[in-house]
Amino acid sequence: MMIYENKQPLKETKMRILLLGAYTPNGRQGLMSGSDRKAAVEAMLDKVGGSLEHLAFTRGEDDVVVTAIVPDNVSLPGIGIVW
């Protein structure tokens, strides 16, 4: 059995991601009461080392569309936990 190890230093990579979200009843109440949803999304992304690129509110099945930059694919499961 051979095990391959990459001894070269990893290069920093960035990923652009697209998130679609639908508000729960509590989330809708927060939005209607004037809660700063942009700040909430930025805080969520900051927890995984990411940054907000664009935030849009929509109508239909999805209520919000976010494009963001995250450090790498390892950060993606963290977004699912805090999203």
C-alpha positions as CSV (number, residue, x, y, z in Angstrom):
1,M,0.0,0.0,0.0
2,M,1.4,3.4,-1.0
3,I,0.6,6.6,0.8
4,Y,1.2,9.8,-1.1
5,E,2.0,12.9,0.9
6,N,2.3,16.3,-0.6
7,K,5.2,17.9,1.1
8,Q,4.8,21.2,-0.8
9,P,3.2,24.1,1.2
10,L,-0.4,24.6,0.4
11,K,-1.3,27.7,-1.5
12,E,-4.0,29.9,-0.1
13,T,-7.1,29.5,-2.2
14,K,-10.3,31.4,-2.2
15,M,-13.7,30.2,-3.3
16,R,-16.8,32.1,-4.4
17,I,-20.0,30.5,-3.2
18,L,-23.7,31.1,-3.7
19,L,-26.1,30.6,-0.8
20,L,-29.8,30.4,-1.1
21,G,-31.9,30.8,2.1
22,A,-35.5,30.8,3.2
23,Y,-36.6,32.5,6.4
24,T,-38.3,30.6,9.2
25,P,-41.3,32.3,10.9
26,N,-38.9,33.7,13.6
27,G,-36.5,35.0,10.9
28,R,-39.4,36.8,9.1
29,Q,-40.4,38.4,12.4
30,G,-36.8,39.6,12.9
31,L,-36.6,41.0,9.4
32,M,-39.9,42.9,9.9
33,S,-38.8,44.3,13.3
34,G,-35.8,45.9,11.7
35,S,-33.1,43.4,12.4
36,D,-30.0,44.0,10.4
37,R,-29.8,40.9,8.2
38,K,-26.7,42.1,6.3
39,A,-24.8,42.3,9.6
40,A,-26.1,38.8,10.6
41,V,-24.8,37.3,7.3
42,E,-21.5,39.1,7.6
43,A,-21.1,37.8,11.2
44,M,-21.8,34.3,10.0
45,L,-19.3,34.5,7.2
46,D,-16.7,36.1,9.5
47,K,-16.9,33.0,11.8
48,V,-15.5,30.8,8.9
49,G,-13.1,33.4,7.6
50,G,-15.3,34.5,4.7
51,S,-16.6,37.8,3.4
52,L,-19.8,39.0,1.9
53,E,-19.8,39.9,-1.7
54,H,-23.5,40.5,-2.4
55,L,-26.8,40.1,-0.6
56,A,-30.2,40.2,-2.3
57,F,-33.7,39.6,-0.9
58,T,-36.0,37.8,-3.3
59,R,-39.6,36.5,-3.6
60,G,-40.5,32.9,-4.1
61,E,-39.1,29.7,-2.8
62,D,-35.9,31.4,-1.6
63,D,-36.0,34.6,0.4
64,V,-32.3,35.6,0.2
65,V,-29.4,35.1,-2.2
66,V,-25.9,35.6,-1.0
67,T,-22.6,35.5,-2.9
68,A,-19.5,35.3,-0.7
69,I,-15.8,34.6,-0.6
70,V,-14.6,31.8,1.7
71,P,-11.0,30.7,2.3
72,D,-11.4,27.1,1.0
73,N,-13.8,24.1,0.8
74,V,-13.0,23.2,4.4
75,S,-15.0,26.3,5.4
76,L,-18.2,25.1,3.7
77,P,-19.4,22.8,6.4
78,G,-18.9,25.5,9.0
79,I,-21.3,27.8,7.0
80,G,-23.9,25.0,7.1
81,I,-23.6,24.9,10.9
82,V,-24.0,28.7,11.5
83,W,-26.4,29.4,8.6
